[in-house]
Amino acid sequence: MALYARHAEKMTLEALTDTRVVVVNGARQVGKSTLAGLVTQGLQGAREFYLDDPAVLGAAEEDPVSFVRHDGLMLIDEIQRAPQLLLPIKHTVDQDPRPGRFLLTGSARLLSLRDLPDTLPGRTETIELWPLSQGEIEGTSDGFVDRIFARGADVEVPPSPYHKGDYVDRALRGGYPEAVRRDPGRRRNRFFDSYVTDLISRDVRQISDIERPAEMRRLLAVVAARMAGLLVVQSIAGDVGLSRMTLTRYLDLLELVFVVKRVPAWSSNLTRRAISTPKLIFTDSGLAGRLIGMSSERSRDISAPVGPLLENFAIGEVARQLTWAEEPVQLFHYRDRDMIEVDMVLENASGEVVGIEVKASETVRGDDFRGLRHLADRLGPRFRAGFVLYAGAQALPFGDRLRALPMSALWTLDG
């Protein structure tokens, strides 16, 4: 079985050279165990423990202090299954603060779980592992974010061979390694269906009591139908038939297990009419596409919601790159009370801003830059560049600091 080279492998090895506890967090089936195993293979004296083995889990629960006692690197996979190990780990690394003591993986945001003890502040580095990026699948550089902040609108992008249908197929494939390896259609759909079942019956219920799992399944379908849209809690609650409080708890759980991600709203003193409602995306566009019944055939129907699917896909690719970009960059979206919007607003530590719009069409018009021009006018020199990512072939200039780029620039640009 072919393995995909992950950007996170280098990051994990680097973190182990100066950090006592390294945590690789991510959704189920994104390759955390595979990545951690590759890391430990090259380190002499490393030990591996996988808590999905009942015998190993039983030993960890019976005597957590003895379980974590080891001189070298210890890998503990799916640590959220035995949170009682965390305090002994804390004690161990406080007594012996050498770097590279523990490599932990988990399918939930461990340090956000309210029922865990005071865990490991100041002792850890967390690496977030998303589903495969397009660059990891194709073996390309995934340097879009670093390049646009370095070069602005002067980036050089060759003509793209892809058309709208190609991008739809990539979005529907998603990035779970098992789904990527399977043939499109029935076999890949079986993976996604099983994924949802396991997610609800194992991951979600492992960290919280879900009284009626059918409600969570229905919520997933409703949220998928609104992918890349504003998170209007009251409206979603009405569609699903849940109270606002229950819906909020369920959405928190889905974010905790890396199924959805909130993209916060961006505003500044120069844009006071901005609204504060976050946007919600699925971390994997393939799973979202399956939940709404999208297929390559259906996407050719003029009424098919291809626009939200490709927007979710593009935002997901950018969000992945932010986990390994050289420059720290934050991801937002923008919308104001006059319905002027920008799908992605990227801001670096210096306050420079890059705006990105996503269009599902193979042509681009001047009006597609309306939101980007709005930001450029208000931000002045802080506005680094604005891009419209579209399904066409050519990179095209559209005025000062504004360009249309083929969507494939997301994974073909060097950093």
C-alpha atoms as one frame of an Amber mdcrd trajectory, in Angstrom:
protein
   0.000   0.000   0.000   1.480   3.343  -1.067   2.043   5.889   1.696   1.639
   9.606   1.149   4.441  11.883   2.329   3.000  14.251   4.929   4.226  17.753
   5.693   3.497  16.996   9.351   6.195  14.299   9.526   9.011  16.823   9.290
   7.237  19.108  11.754   6.837  16.254  14.250  10.498  15.267  14.058  11.551
  18.882  14.554   9.241  19.275  17.549  10.646  16.165  19.229  14.131  17.719
  19.237  13.144  20.473  21.692   9.736  19.615  23.179   8.955  17.087  25.912
   5.502  16.029  24.678   4.374  16.272  21.066   0.673  15.784  20.309  -0.579
  14.902  16.815  -4.273  15.715  16.746  -6.728  15.077  13.946  -9.849  13.314
  12.779 -10.135   9.546  12.639  -8.683   7.961   9.497  -6.431  10.884   8.531
  -3.246   8.878   9.098  -2.160   9.868  12.626  -1.098   6.341  13.611   0.759
   5.845  10.330   2.558   9.153  10.711   3.494   8.473  14.340   4.728   4.991
  13.454   6.970   6.377  10.706   8.417   8.900  13.132   9.235   6.309  15.807
  10.706   3.798  13.332  13.802   5.901  12.933  14.378   6.538  16.639  16.342
   3.975  18.620  14.691   2.712  21.800  11.251   4.117  20.970   8.245   2.143
  22.210   4.757   2.113  20.680   1.440   1.538  22.437  -1.916   1.548  20.630
  -4.902   2.040  22.918  -7.366   0.528  20.467  -5.905  -2.816  21.631  -8.105
  -3.858  24.623  -5.152  -5.450  26.415  -3.041  -2.323  26.087  -5.930  -0.110
  27.163  -6.567  -2.329  30.177  -2.938  -2.061  31.263  -3.015   1.722  30.899
  -6.169   1.991  33.005  -4.965  -0.446  35.673  -1.632   1.207  36.453  -1.123
   4.470  34.521   1.980   5.471  36.497   3.913   2.314  35.610   2.556   2.349
  32.064   4.267   5.642  31.141   7.619   4.813  32.787  10.231   4.621  30.029
  13.626   6.157  29.288  13.254   6.836  25.556  10.460   8.084  23.329   7.046
   6.568  23.993   4.279   6.688  21.386   0.763   6.414  22.821  -1.836   6.270
  20.062  -5.413   7.510  20.658  -4.585   8.974  24.072  -8.162  10.255  24.531
  -9.139   6.651  25.324  -7.134   6.804  28.551  -7.026  10.409  29.797  -5.839
   9.152  33.203  -2.391   8.778  31.603  -1.962  12.524  31.224  -1.170  13.385
  34.827   1.476  10.643  35.108   2.957  11.916  31.823   3.019  15.424  33.281
   4.792  14.168  36.400   7.291  12.161  34.334   8.329  15.047  32.077   8.533
  17.422  35.032  10.941  15.044  36.772  12.969  14.503  33.592  12.530  17.452
  31.200  14.481  16.020  28.275  12.849  16.698  24.884  11.290  13.906  22.889
   9.793  11.928  25.778   6.252  11.327  24.499   4.488  11.339  21.147   0.724
  11.281  21.617  -1.980  11.005  18.988  -5.665  11.707  19.409  -8.940  11.973
  17.518 -10.222  14.856  19.639  -8.866  18.232  20.683  -7.378  16.818  23.857
  -6.485  20.016  25.619  -9.993  21.399  25.071 -11.851  18.540  26.750 -13.391
  19.958  29.907 -13.401  16.630  31.775  -9.656  16.109  31.456  -7.408  17.044
  34.358  -5.011  19.973  34.281  -3.013  18.486  31.455   0.258  19.644  29.998
   0.439  23.425  29.587   3.885  24.646  28.596   5.155  21.123  28.000   3.640
  20.296  24.615   3.572  21.206  20.971   0.423  20.256  19.095   0.500  19.407
  15.398  -2.878  19.312  13.715  -3.162  16.655  11.024  -5.868  17.269   8.436
  -6.980  14.921   5.688  -4.511  14.804   2.799  -3.943  18.031   0.918  -3.894
  18.052  -2.868  -0.147  18.624  -2.791   0.375  15.610  -0.537  -1.678  13.475
  -2.921   0.076  14.798  -6.033   3.563  15.220  -4.562   3.621  18.979  -5.185
   4.746  21.799  -2.935   1.557  23.203  -1.340   3.234  26.621  -1.085   0.325
  28.891  -2.025  -0.025  30.741   1.297   3.686  31.444   1.707   4.047  32.543
  -1.918   1.138  35.013  -1.991   2.395  36.787   1.108   5.922  36.869  -0.294
   5.015  38.013  -3.811   1.533  39.471  -3.578  -0.262  39.608  -6.919   3.029
  39.097  -8.789   2.905  35.316  -8.411   3.630  33.394 -11.600   1.122  30.654
 -12.318   1.290  28.499 -15.459  -1.893  27.645 -17.386  -3.900  24.929 -15.690
  -5.011  21.745 -17.471  -8.023  21.335 -15.181 -11.654  22.128 -15.822 -14.620
  22.530 -13.496 -15.410  18.829 -13.515 -11.841  17.993 -12.494 -12.093  20.226
  -9.437 -15.455  18.722  -8.505 -13.960  15.235  -8.701 -11.098  16.293  -6.420
 -13.504  17.825  -3.942 -15.638  14.674  -3.902 -12.567  12.476  -3.454 -11.650
  14.339  -0.280  -8.470  13.644   1.626  -8.961  10.622   3.883  -6.216   8.264
   2.651  -8.554   5.269   2.482 -11.109   7.219   0.435  -8.423   8.553  -1.895
  -7.223   5.007  -2.625 -10.699   3.686  -3.440 -12.429   3.852  -6.790 -15.022
   6.620  -7.153 -18.608   5.564  -6.706 -19.913   2.705  -4.596 -16.648   1.717
  -2.864 -15.737   5.251  -1.867 -19.315   5.917  -0.773 -19.186   2.834   1.445
 -16.140   4.305   3.171 -17.896   7.625   3.853 -21.060   5.889   5.110 -19.055
   3.712   7.491 -17.091   6.740   8.589 -20.232   8.559   9.699 -21.492   5.501
  11.568 -18.196   4.991  13.395 -17.874   8.704  14.102 -21.202   8.829  15.917
 -21.076   5.441  17.601 -17.438   5.653  18.746 -15.713   9.034  18.613 -18.554
  11.341  19.592 -20.050   9.019  22.198 -16.602   8.410  23.639 -16.391  12.021
  24.803 -20.046  12.869  25.436 -23.397  11.225  26.002 -25.525  11.485  22.874
 -29.064  10.516  23.781 -30.330  10.091  20.229 -27.600   9.366  17.664 -30.108
   9.846  14.828 -30.190  13.554  15.693 -26.449  13.825  15.185 -26.717  12.077
  11.828 -29.497  14.446  10.778 -27.446  17.423  11.925 -24.505  16.306   9.787
 -26.742  16.218   6.722 -28.215  19.669   7.447 -24.818  21.249   8.089 -23.411
  19.650   4.924 -26.244  21.231   2.946 -25.045  24.593   4.318 -21.312  23.941
   3.931 -19.194  27.067   3.617 -22.182  29.130   4.757 -22.765  31.277   7.810
 -23.319  29.454  11.076 -26.798  30.747  11.920 -27.539  28.609  14.950 -31.234
  29.381  15.288 -31.934  28.525  11.655 -30.036  25.222  11.813 -31.734  24.328
  15.103 -35.111  24.780  13.437 -34.168  22.585  10.495 -32.854  19.774  12.692
 -35.515  20.054  15.399 -33.082  20.634  18.265 -33.007  23.248  20.970 -30.438
  25.976  20.540 -28.511  24.689  23.556 -28.416  21.094  22.290 -27.428  22.203
  18.806 -24.559  24.278  20.165 -23.325  21.295  22.174 -23.526  18.996  19.137
 -21.650  21.473  16.933 -18.963  21.796  19.599 -18.613  18.000  19.606 -18.297
  17.874  15.810 -15.562  20.484  15.950 -13.894  18.656  18.826 -13.541  15.522
  16.667 -12.350  17.535  13.634 -15.384  17.020  11.387 -16.254  20.711  11.044
 -14.309  23.915  11.546 -15.551  27.388  12.365 -13.978  30.154  10.288 -14.303
  33.350  12.348 -15.495  36.613  10.900 -12.883  39.275  10.219 -13.282  42.942
  11.041 -11.177  45.973  11.801 -11.706  49.588  12.771 -11.860  50.362   9.051
 -14.773  48.001   8.375 -17.263  48.606  11.181 -20.255  47.305   9.254 -18.827
  43.778   9.287 -20.953  41.058  10.858 -19.517  38.703  13.467 -21.148  35.396
  12.476 -18.607  32.630  11.745 -18.642  30.436   8.675 -18.732  26.651   8.981
 -16.795  24.271   6.747 -16.297  20.514   6.699 -12.669  19.514   7.160 -13.160
  17.005   4.340 -15.117  18.032   1.260 -15.531  14.413   0.174 -17.457  13.555
   3.326 -19.591  16.676   2.929 -20.309  15.802  -0.689 -21.431  12.311   0.257
 -23.724  13.687   2.979 -25.588  15.810   0.412 -25.654  13.034  -2.183 -23.377
  14.824  -4.635 -21.691  12.871  -7.420 -19.833  13.697 -10.610 -23.018  13.030
 -12.575 -25.243  15.145 -10.355 -22.732  18.016 -10.363 -23.459  18.531 -14.058
 -27.047  19.506 -13.212 -27.379  23.282 -13.256 -29.194  23.200  -9.910 -26.495
  21.176  -8.100 -24.780  23.113  -5.254 -21.326  22.955  -6.815 -20.366  26.461
  -5.681 -20.471  25.700  -1.926 -18.684  22.375  -2.491 -15.758  24.005  -4.298
 -15.646  26.863  -1.808 -15.451  24.366   1.068 -12.747  22.488  -0.877 -10.626
  25.600  -1.440 -10.971  26.891   2.122  -9.980  23.456   3.384  -6.831  23.461
   1.239  -5.816  26.868   2.605  -6.578  25.809   6.190  -4.323  22.759   5.752
  -1.461  24.930   4.521  -1.710  27.214   7.540  -0.554  24.293   9.712   2.838
  24.226   7.962   3.224  27.712   6.430   6.506  29.437   7.314   4.715  32.640
   8.275   1.978  32.561  10.941  -1.266  33.459   9.202  -4.845  33.467  10.475
  -7.893  32.512   8.414 -11.128  34.535   8.502 -14.069  35.343   6.256 -15.698
  38.732   5.693 -19.268  39.832   5.204 -20.904  43.152   6.017 -24.460  44.378
   6.414 -24.513  45.474   2.771 -23.889  41.818   1.722 -20.380  42.557   0.526
 -18.330  39.445   1.230 -14.953  37.797   0.782 -14.708  34.025   1.161 -11.277
  34.042   2.827  -9.364  36.805   4.552  -5.801  35.854   5.489  -3.962  38.121
   7.917  -0.337  37.737   8.968   1.317  38.866  12.187   2.254  42.215  10.600
  -1.373  42.995   9.811  -1.025  42.468   6.070  -4.165  41.056   4.467  -4.749
  38.820   1.446  -8.339  38.332   0.290  -9.492  35.284  -1.667 -12.763  34.633
  -3.478 -13.719  31.215  -4.854 -15.809  30.865  -8.022 -17.044  27.602  -9.502
 -17.205  28.960 -13.061 -14.607  28.612 -15.808 -14.837  32.336 -16.561 -14.266
  35.329 -14.299 -15.746  38.840 -14.420 -14.828  42.182 -12.933 -17.815  42.017
 -10.599 -16.312  38.913  -8.976 -13.742  41.266  -7.399 -16.327  43.488  -5.705
 -15.575  42.314  -2.171 -11.820  42.343  -2.751 -11.936  45.943  -4.034 -13.990
  46.863  -0.970 -11.234  45.558   1.312  -8.469  47.123  -0.796 -10.129  50.559
  -0.624 -10.461  50.427   3.161  -7.159  48.813   4.050  -4.876  50.741   1.716
  -1.250  49.539   1.972  -2.248  46.791   4.454  -4.007  45.023   1.567  -1.294
  42.780   0.124  -3.296  41.236  -2.729  -6.681  39.887  -3.741  -7.318  36.726
  -5.744 -10.293  35.063  -7.362  -9.716  31.329  -7.598 -11.780  29.940 -10.467
 -12.133  26.815 -12.595 -10.541  28.324 -15.696  -7.050  27.891 -17.114  -5.356
  31.309 -17.154  -3.930  33.682 -14.556  -5.416  37.077 -15.391  -4.817  40.612
 -14.016  -7.861  42.597 -12.872  -6.341  45.843 -11.626  -4.017  46.959  -8.878
  -3.071  43.985  -6.631  -5.956  41.900  -8.032  -5.652  38.686 -10.065  -7.711
  35.714 -11.110  -5.898  32.393 -10.673  -6.738  28.805 -11.602  -7.804  26.947
  -8.475  -4.921  24.522  -8.990  -2.556  27.308  -7.874  -3.476  26.181  -4.345
  -1.202  23.166  -4.655   1.154  23.957  -7.558   2.764  27.182  -6.302   6.149
  26.812  -4.611   6.569  28.300  -1.138
